[in-house]
Amino acid sequence: MYSAIEYIKKKTNSFEPEIALVLGSGLGSFADNLQGYNIRYEDIPGFGVSTVHGHKGELLFTEIGSKNVVIMSGRFHFYEGYSLAEATLPIKTFKKLGAKKIILTNAAGGINKNYKPGDLVLIKDHINFMGTNPLMGPNDETLGPRFPDMTSIYTPELRELAHKCADKTGVSLQEGVYLATSGPSYETPSEIKMFEKWGADLVGMSTVPEAIVARWCGMKVLGISLCTNFAAGILETPLNHKEVVEAGQNASKKFTKLVKEILINI
């Protein structure tokens, strides 16, 4: 991590981000036309490389409104073969660089039948069904405690702000519980039925490890999902990643409008 921090500081003239933003599948267009310092993941010591279509694989250090922001265009995932410690290295790096708040976004399958593809959903809580935890192993006391509290992992005041920004911009914003699986296979219809009984509204393959690490680090966390499709068994059509990316592209205008408003007012 420290070699990554040193490298980034050198490449960005010691730019200090206040806020970090992680862009999920199909949502990378948010960073289009923004100016700043661009760094490819493959050039950063210790960083993984995203192999998934729809993940650009670079950091952008930029200014939005009056805020210094680091944007992570795409992530590297547990299912790509990275450990959760490796997959969450960027979050720890952002914290050490100075970020105090983080916005995590993703593309997700809708379990809640009141949702429809294209809906933006504010994450109010999550269920970790990945089979492991990113904080396993020796604890770094310089970042957080051994046993961090996860009662309000998604910061209530940031969620309240997001709703106000949605009202101001005219963007419809749902709210729900996100469940993370390890992937890369999509869930079975029986699993989706089980997740629904547990209280999950959305299902995906990311975000939860990042949220856990960010909360452990003392960062304020906001999570936004784009419901790209209905989860397995709700409709008869098979699931595919192309549909996920296309849904992200179709929703990019309202997503960009909402997230920029949040960043300006955060």
MOCOR-V731458 format. One record per helix or strand of 3 or more residues. SS is the DSSP state (alpha for helix, beta for strand). FROM is the first residue (numbers start at 1). TO is the last residue. If there is no record, write none. Layout:
ss={SS & SS}
from={FROM & FROM}
to={TO & TO}
//
This chain:
ss={alpha & beta & alpha & beta & alpha & beta & beta & alpha & alpha & alpha & beta & beta & alpha & beta & alpha & beta & alpha & beta & alpha & alpha}
from={2 & 19 & 28 & 36 & 41 & 58 & 67 & 78 & 84 & 89 & 101 & 120 & 156 & 173 & 189 & 202 & 208 & 220 & 241 & 252}
to={11 & 23 & 31 & 40 & 43 & 64 & 73 & 80 & 87 & 97 & 110 & 129 & 169 & 181 & 198 & 204 & 216 & 230 & 250 & 265}
//
